[in-house]
């Protein structure tokens, strides 16, 4: 659909009765698209970081460098991208969502489809790579989860996004945001109630899709806004695994099991909270964030970590991230060199390993564990959780 048709569809939707939309009259996801979302088949993708102007590109849109990025990502064997919206760019007002930004989302989804790349679309971002993107109508915690006015604005945003997304067969679904608990906090009952309600709303708007809550490691390690049991009860729990940020290096070196085995150990922890040894788990973000590792070391970590997680029955893998971040921007130094590709498109050693892993496992049946998981740690504290993970890995740190 070109720009004129896109805008015409938007105009038509404004003339329809409440609850109806010109976009909603487009076909649902095709059977082939639904088959690509099976949770019992391995998938490999990346968190997309545009090489040109990072995610600031939403406000400085140029499709040519994005198309080049997507060609490079597809050549690595990726079959999906997690793509980050910047909430205040898309919705700068309680009652208005930017049609220009919705059109850019439509164009990105179209470019991805041409390269057989599926899309997970984050919504309330929020916070990304240590930078905060709070909407002008933000309110102090816990209002994000409890305030009726903010709730109405959130509902509007999700509805407008869904009108665009339902036009594309390559949409996996929504991710509630990028690690919401790092941006807005609440008591567990408030966070869980909001999560349950919002995921249900998304399922109504985009039935047949997979909608998730991509939190960081903290809610799995200690009570933080969302309870581990409520997260684990979702259809497809997501884990973000970083040895550096989760403090795995307290218990060993970069190539020791607390680091290389973090994905499979956290998957076991999620299944413990779910009470289900065969719960599908998605590694929605993973990397080391260990600056001391060179390309060779990062590639070795990637191969060891993913191979172990495949053997432990983790279903989908979405690496952080596609491209290095330009040093023209101010970021935490660990953020600059996490890509499978350099900022100018060179495939790094970890990129070559990613391609080998994707080619070896993509589309094959997931082999889920059969043994019942051990009970989760009680009480749920950071130290107790690490003790549980180390027991799961059969690892005893030196000096312990």
N, C-alpha and C positions, 0 to 999 in steps of 0.2 A: 504494500500500500504506500503510495507516494504522499507527499506533504498535503496536497490538495484533498485527497481522499481522507487522510487522517483528520484534517480539520473539519471536513464535511461531516464525518461520523460524529465528531464532538459536538457540532452544531445540532445535528439531528437528535442526539441524546438529550440536549437541553429542552427540546420541544415535546418529548415524550412524557407520559404520566409518571408520577413518582414511583420509583422502584424499577422502571424499565429503562433500557438504554439501547442505542443503536449498536454499541459494542456487544451487548449481551445477546444480540441476535446472530452473532457469528458462531460457527460450530464449536462444540466442546473439543477437548483434546482428543486426537485420533487414537485408535487402538494401538498403533505403532508407537506413539508418544507415551502412552501409558505403560507399554512393555518396557520402555527405556527406564522407567522409574521403579522397577522391581527392586525390592530391598534385599532379595536373596541372590543378587548378582553383583559382582565387584564392579565398582566404577572409580574412575580417576579423573580428577579435575584440579582446578587452581582457584585461589582467590585472586581476582583480577586487579592488578595495579597498573593503570595506564602509564605508558612510558612517557607520554607527552602531557606535562602539567598535572600528573597524578590525578586524584579525583576532583581537583579544582577544575578539571576539564568540563564538568557539568555546566560551569558558568562561562567557559571559553571553548565552545564546542567546535571540534575539527574532526571529521569522520575519517580522513585519510590515515593519520597515524594510528587511530583505533583499529581500522581495517588491517593495517600491517601487524599490529600487536596480535590480533585474532588469528591471522595466518600463522604467525610464529607459535602461538599457543596450540593451535590445531596440529601443527607439525610435531609437537612434542607428544601427541597421542592423547591429549586431554579430551574428555567428552562433555565436560560441563564447567561452568564458571559460577563462582559466588561473586555477585556484583554489589557494590556498596552505594546505596543512595545517600545523599547528604540531606537530612530532613529539612533544615531551614532553607536550603536552596529550592527544594521542591514545594515546600509549604511555608512561605514567609508570613502567613496570616492565618488566624484561626479558621476563617471561612473561605479560604481561597487556596487552590493548588495551581501552580504555574503550568499553563498549557504548553509553553515552550519546553519546559523540562520533561513533561510527559511525552512530548514528541521526540525528544532526544532519547528517552528510554525506549520508545517504540523503534527508533532507528537502530539503537544498539542491539536490541533483541533480533531485529531483522538481519543485521550483519552477522550475528552469532548463528542464526539458523542457516544462513548460506554456507557456514563452515561446520555444520552438524554439531554445534555446541549448545547444550542446554543451559538454562539460567535459574539460579536461586537468587531471588531479589530481596535484599535486606530492606527494612522499612525505617525504623526509628533510630537512625544513626545521626546524631548522638555523640558518639566518641569513636575515634578511628585513629589507630597508631599513635595514641597518646594525646591527640588534639581533640578538643571539645567543640561540637557544632550544635549548640543549644538553640532552639527556636526562640524568636523574640517573645513568645507568649509562655515561656517556661516559668514554672513556679517551684518553690522549695519542696524538697522531699517531705512526704511521699506522694505529692500531688499527681505525678505522672501516672500513678497506679490508682488513684482514688478520686481525683477531681472531675466532676461532671463536665465542666467546660473543656478541659483537656481531653476527656474521653470522647466528646463530640468531634473535636478536631481530629483526633486519631482515626475515628470512624470515617470521617470524610476522606482523609488521605488514603486509607486502605481501599475505600470504594473507588476512588479515582484511579488508583494504580491498577486495580483489578480490571477496570474497563480496558486498559491498554494491554495488560498481560493476557487476558482471555482471547485476544486476537492472534496469539502465537502458540503453536504446538510445542515449541521448545522450552516452555516454562515448567520448571520443576515445582515451584511454589514460592511462598514467602518464608524468609527468616525474620523473626520479630524485630531484630536489630543487630547491631554489632556489640555483643557483650553488654546488654542493657544494664546489668547489675553494676558495671563500672561507672555508669553515668547517672543512674537514678536508683535509689535504694528505698526499701520499704520493709516492714515486718513480713515474715514468711506468709501468713494468711492473706495479706493484701497482695503480695507479689504473685502467689499461686492463683488467687481468684482472678486477677487481671490476665495472667497468662492463659488460663483455661478459657476465659471468655473471649479473648482476642483470637486464639487459635480456632475456636469454634466459629467465630465470625468469618475468618479467612476461609475456612472450609466451606461455608455457605456461599461465599463469593466465588471461590475457585474450587469447586468439588472435583475430586479425583486427583488433586495435587498433593504434594507432600509439604506440610508447613511445620517449621521447627523453631526452637528457641536456642540460638547459638550463644550460650553463656561462656565465660572464661572458666578456668579451672576452679575458681573459688567456691561456687555453690556445691561442687562435688567434694570439697575438702572441709568446708565449715558452713554453718547456716548463713546464707548471704542472699537476701531478697527472695530467691526461689528455693524451695526445699528440694533436696536431692531425690526424695521419693516422688514428688510431683513431676520433676523433670524426667525421671526414669520411667514414669508411667506413660509418657507420650509415645506415639507410634514409632518415632525414629529419634531417640535421644542423640544429642550432638555433644561431642567433647572437643575442647581446644587444648592441645597438648604442646607445651613448651618447657623443656628441661630447665631453661634459665628462669623463667617467670614462676614456675612451680617449685623452684628451689631443689630440683633433683640433684644438683651438684653438691649439696650438703652431704650426700650419701655415696658419691663416687665421681669418677671422671666423666668426660663427655661420651666416651665409648663404653662405659660400664652399664649394667642392666637398669639402674634407676633412670638413666637417660634414654638409652636405646629401647628399653622395654616399657616406657611410659605409656605408649598408645595401648598396648595389649593389657597392661595392668589397670589403666583407667577404664577400659572396656569391661573388664571383670568387675570393677567397682560399681559401674553403672548397672550391670546385670545383678549384682548383689542387692542394690536398692530396688530394682524391678522385681526381684524374686523370680527371675526367669533366665536360665542359662543360655537360651537361644534368642534373647532380645536383640534385634538388629541395632547396630551402633554405627554412627557416622563420625569419622574424624574430620570435622568441619574446618579446622585450622590446625596445622602442625608444622613445626620447624624447630630448630634448636635455640635461636637467638643467642648463640654462643659466639662472640666475636673472634675468639681465639681459633676457631675451626676454619681452616682454609677450604677451598673448593673440594679438594680431595677428601678432607675429613668430613665435610658436610655431605658429600655424596656417599661416603661409607656409612655415615649415620642414617641417611635416608634409606639406603638399601636394607640395613639391619633392622631398623624400626618398622618399616612397612612389611618386610617379609615376616617378622614376628607377629605383627598385627593381622596379616592375612591368615596365618596359621591359627590365630586366636579367634577368627571369625568376624573381624571388623569388615563391614560391607562396603562403605564408600570412603574414599580418601580425597580430600580437597586441600592441596598444599598451600601454605602461605610462603611466598606469593608468586605471581607470574614473572614480574620484572623488578629489577632493582629500582630504588627510588633515587631520583636525581638529587645530587648534593647541592643543587641550587636552592633547595628548600631546607628549612631548619627542622630537623627531626632528632629524636634520640638516636645516637650513632648506630645502635643495633638495628635500626629500621632500614638502613641504606642498602644492605647487600644480602637481602633474604630471598632474592628472586631465583627462579630457574634460568632466567635470561638476564643479561646485563641490560642497562637502560637503552643501549643502542642495538639490542637484539642478538648479541652473541649467546649461543647456547653454552651454559656453564656445565661443569662436570656433573653436578647434581641434576641438571636438566637432562643429560644423557641417561643417567640412572633412572630418572622418572619415566622416560620414554620406554626403557627396557621393562620396568615394572608394569607400566600400563599395558604394553603389548603382551606381556606374559599372563596377566590375570584378568584384564577387562572382559566383562561379559560372562565369565565362568561362574558356576554356582558357588555360593558362599558355603564353607564348611563350618557350621556353628558348633560350639562346644556342647557336650552332652552331660558333663558332670555338674551337679548342683553347685551354685556359687556359695562361698562361705558367707555367713551373716555379715552385714556391713559394720563398720566400726561404731562402738558405743562407749562414751559419747562421741558425737561427730566433731572432732577438733582437727586442726591442721596436723599436729603431731601424731594423733591416733590414726589419721588417714594415711599418713606416710608409713607408719608401722604396718598397717594393713597391706599397703602396696608392696612394701619390701618383703613381707611374708609371702604374698602372691608370686613375687619374682624369685623367691628362695635366695634372697641376697642379704648378707650381713655386712654392713659397712665396716671398714677397718677401724679398730679401736672401740667398736661397740661392745 
